[in-house]
């Protein structure tokens, strides 16, 4: 063991009763680092959890990217598109796209004997991925929608079910209005889901694509859009750019112009809100690192003042400035090291408790989710630890210079 490390350990573990104040300063410094780091880890995990949960819910309703029409018809409504073999071949040849699924929209009015509400029917087929809604199902089952026949079954949200007083198995009339007539259909409620995305839940109901096409008087190859999923959502902009270069500006046989959009472009408000969370976590990280640095500086200054006589003795015995700096750097690193270990333990344990048992609940009508979500990211945890240690090391280095610049004659006067 080097002389510098030996002296630093003696200072750290000194039982001298006359230096009780410095012992309290050490404990405060350790607590400052531990609390700051644990708060940073929890904040980072909560923000990552929120972004992951909310983006997954939005993606569950609309996939990663879409091909839709950019052309309006005579009624100022978006024209349907025809996904031809040419378009399908372009999609298949675009790397990163994993699944493709089609849908058809139709505005409608759901009515019971006591109430009514506006809804948008989303017609889907047997190849549509409903895994997201299976996880959100609270009653009933997901109907087996088909592209070639009508099931007369619908999947509605819990919000819609409460407004209309519907339960699984109930019959409900739906009215479809056009410029020429009003058409009605009777559906059976097959399942009820709840995602807590209120605006989506209140506006969407699912039925088979065959029925919605007939209500729109569309051909069997006409759709409202084509949804696609990619293998990595972080690359969705790049994949969309490559696809858009080949598709955007092309016309189908009815004159509709193809347009390619990411879910972030189609839902800018939600994703902008999620990006604001990044700003919040940066502010929290900055504040907590500042708290940690201030507690380290305060603790070291108190130790230096109480050990100033020791510094004078060491210098009179031949210790140079470098040795004095090393002593206090080692001493400060012991404080930071203990604080980092405690902070990691507290932060990770609390995150795991919330992940496993979800004791802290939220108002789903405000936050789109009924519990605080946690996402533990190893790279993020390591980055926060490295950032904390690096910045406190800079502070320690600067403070140690103050200790090394003390002159023996001045230090000995404090005896």
N, C-alpha and C positions, 0 to 999 in steps of 0.2 A: 504494500500500500504506500502510495506517495505521501510526502509530508503535507502537501496541499489538501489532499483528500482526508487525511487523518485529522487535521485541524478543523476542516469543514464539518466532519462528523462529530467532533467534540463540541463545536458550537451548536449543532443541531440537537444534540442529545444532552446538553449541559444541565446538570441537576442543581446548579447554583441557585439558591433561593433568592439571592439579591437581584436576579434577572427575570423575575416573574413576568414583568411587563413584556419583555422580548419573547417569552414563551407564548403569551397570549397573542402577540403579533404574528408569530409563526402559525398558530392555529387559525387565525383570521385569514392569513394569506392562503393557507391550504384550503379553507372553506370557500374563499373567493374563487380560486381556480376550479375547485370541484363543482360549485354551484353554476359558475359560468359555463363550464363545459357541458354539464348535464342539461342545462337549459338549451344550449345550442343543439345538442344531439336530439332532444325531444322536439324542438321547433323544426329542425330539418326533417325529421321522420314524419311529423304531422303534415307539413306542407307537401312532402312527396306523396303521402297517403291520400290527402285531399285531391291532388292533381290526378293521381292514378284512378281513384274511385269515380270522380266526376267525369273525367275524360272517357273512361270505360263505359259509363252510362250513356253519354252522348253518342259515342261510337256504336253502342248497342242499338240505338234507334236509327243511326244513319251510316254505319260502316266508316271506312277510312277515307274513301274518295268516291265520287260519282260521275257518271256521264249522263247529262240531262240536255234537254232542248233549250236553246237560247232564243227561240223564235216564238212570237205571240200570234195567236189566230185572230179571226175577225171579232171574236168576243173579248179580246184582250186577255185571253188565258194562255198559259204556256202550252204549246203544242206537244203531242207525244213524239217519241222518237222510235225509229226502227233500228234495232241492233242487228245489223246484217252480218253475214259471214265475214265480210271484210273487216268490220269493227271487231268481231270476236277474234279474228286472226291477229289483229294488232294487239289486242289485250293479251292473248296467249303468248305473244312474242316479247312482251314487256317484262323484264326480270323484276322479281320482287312481289308481283301480284299473285296471291294464293287462292282466292275464291272470287267468284262472280255470281251475282244474284239479281233478279229483276223484280220490279214492283210497279203497281199502278195505284194512283191516288183518285179518290172521288169524295167530294164534299157531300155531307148528308145531315139529316136531322133525326136523332133518336127520340122516340116518344113513347111514354107509358101513360097509364090512366091519370097519373098524378103530376107528371112533370115532363120536360123535354130539354134537350141540350144539343148544340151543334157539335159535329164530330167530323174527322177526316178518316175515311176508310182507306187502309193500306192493304191492297190486294197482293198476296204473295203465293208462291207455289211450293211444291214439295221439296225443292232444293234450297229453300231459304233457311239460313242458319238461325234457329230460335233458341240457342243455348243461353243467351243472355236473359230472355224472358222466362225460360224454365227456372233459372235461379231466382227470378223475381216473382214467381207464381205463388199466390197466397191461397188460392182455392180453385178447384176444378182441374182441368188438364188443357194442354195445348192441342187445339184441333189439328187433324191431319189434312192440311190444305192441299189442294191439287190444282194443276193448271188446266185440266181437261173436263172438270165437272164441278158443279156447285155443291157445297156442303151445307149451306144455310146455317153455318155456325160462326160465331164471332168470339174474339178474345178482347175483353175490355179492361180498362184500368179500375182500380179500387175507387178512385175519385169519381169516375163516371158512374160506377155501380152505386155509390152513396147518393149521388145527385138524383138518380132515377129510381132508387130503391130496388135495385136488381140483385139477384143471387144466381149462382150457377144453376142452370136448368130452366131459368125463366125465359119467356118469349118476349121479344121487343120488336116494335115496328120501326122501320127506317124509311125516311122519305128522301127522295133524290129529285132535286129541282133542276130543270133546264129551261131554255128559252121557249120551248114548245109545250112542255107538259110536266106533271109531277108524277113520279113513279114511286111505288112503295114495295118493300120487301119485309118479310117477317123472318127474324133470325133467332136462334137459340144461343143463349150465353153459355159457352163451353168452359171458359176459364176467366179468372180475374187475376191481374198482376198489379204490382205496385213497385215503382222505381224511385219514388220520392222526388223525381224531376216533375214538379207540379204542372208546368206549362205543357210538357210532352204528354203526361198522363191524361190530362183533361182533353187533349185534342186528337189522340190517336186511338183507333180500334182496328183490329186485324180480321180479315176474312180472306177467302180464296181469290186468287187473281182472275179466275174464270168469270166469276160473278161481276167483279168491278169492271172488267173489260166490256162485258155485255151492257152494263149500265152506261158506260161511256160510248157505246156503239163503235168500239175499236176492233181492229182486226187482231188475229191471234199472235202477230209478231210486233204489235205496238205496245209500248210501255211508257210509264212516266219517267223512268230512269233505270240506270244500271249501277248497282252498288258493288264496290270491290274492297277487299281487304288485302293488306300487304303484310309481309313477314316481319317488318320492323317499322313501327309507327314513327320513329325518329327520322326515317328516310322517306316519309310519305311525300314531302315537298319535291324531293328529287325524282321520285318515281312518277309523280303527277306531271312534272315538267316534261319528262321524256314521253309520256303518253299523250300529253296535250300537243306536243309538236307534231304528232302524227294524226291526231283526230280533230283538234279544234279547227273550225272553219269548214269542215266537210259537211255536205248535205245528205240527208236521206232522200228517198224517192218522193216524199211528200213535201220536200222543201225545208224541213226543219234543220237548223244548224246545230251541230254537236258542240257541247261545251263540257270541259272537265274541271271539276272543283274538288278541293280537299274539304274534309269536315270542318277544318279550322276556318276556311273561307265561308262556308255555309252557316257556321255558328260562331261569328266573330265575338259576340258579347261574352259568351261563356269562356272561351279560350283567352280573351283579354283579361277577364277576371282572374283566371288561373295564373296568368303571367304576373298580375299584380302581387300574388302571393310570393313570388320570387323576390320582389322588392322588399316585402315585409320581412322575409327571413334574412335577407342581407342586412337589414337594419338591426334585427335582433342579434345576429352574429357579431356585427360591429360593436354594438352596445355591450354585449357580454365579454368580448375580448378586451374592451376598454376597462371594464370592471376588474377583470383578472389582472391586467397590467397595473392598474392603480393599486390593487391590494399587494401585488408583488413589490412595487416600488415603496409603498408605505412600510411593509414589513422589513425590507432590506435597510431602509433608512433608519428605522428604529434599532435594528441589530447593529448597524455601523456605529450609531451614536453610543449604544451601550457597550460596544466592544472597541471603542476608539483607543482605550488604554492598552488593550491587547495588540492592536495594530502598531502602536508606538513601541511596545516591547519587542515584537517580531522584527520591526525595522531596525531597532537598535542592535538586535542579534544578527543582522545581516540579510534579512529577507528583502528582496527587491519588489518593485511595483508589480511585476508579472506574477510573482508568488502570491501577493496579497489579492490580486484580481482573481487568480485561480481558486483561492480559498473561498471567496464570496460567490464566485460563479458556481462552484461545486455545491456550496451550501444552498444557493437559490434553486439549483436544479433538483436537489432533494425535495424542496418544498413543491416545486412544479410537478415533479414525478409522482409524489404522493397525491397531489390534488388531481392530476390527470387520471390516475388509477381509480380514485374514489368517484370522480365525475363520470367516468365511463361506466363504472358499476351501477351507479344510481340511474343514469340515463337509460342504459340498456335494459335494466331490470324493470323500470317503470314502463318502457315501451313494450316489453314482452307481456307485462300484466294487462295493458290496454289491448294488445293484439289478441290475447287468449280469452279474456273474460269481458272486455269492453265495459268496464265499470262507469266510465264517463260518457253520458249520453248528450245528444244534441237535439235541437228542434229541427226536424226534417223539412218543415215548411220554409225554413230560412236557409239552412245549409245544404239542402238536397240529400242529406244523409242523417241517420238517427244515432250515430255514434262517431267518436273521434277516430278517424282511420290512421293507421300507422303503417309506414313502409320502411323497413330497415334496409339501408343501402350501404354495403361494405365500403365502396369507394367514397361515398359521402362521409361516413364515420371516420375513415382514415384521413380524409381531406381536412375535416374539422380538427382532428387531433394534431395533424402536422401544422396547420395554420396557427393553432393555439400555442404549440411548443415553439414554433419559429418566432412569432411576435413577442412572446414572453422572453425568449432567449435574447432578442435584441434589447429589450428593456433591461434584462439582467446585465448584459454586457456594458450598457451605458452606466448603470448604477455602480457596477464594480470599479469603474474608473474613479468614481468619487472616493471610494475607500482607499484605493492605491495611491491617491495624491496627497494623503495626509502625511504631515512631517512628524518625525519622532518627537522633536522637542515640544511641538504643540500638543501632540497626543498625550504625552506624559503629564502635562499640566492638569489633565482631567482626573488624575489619581487623587 
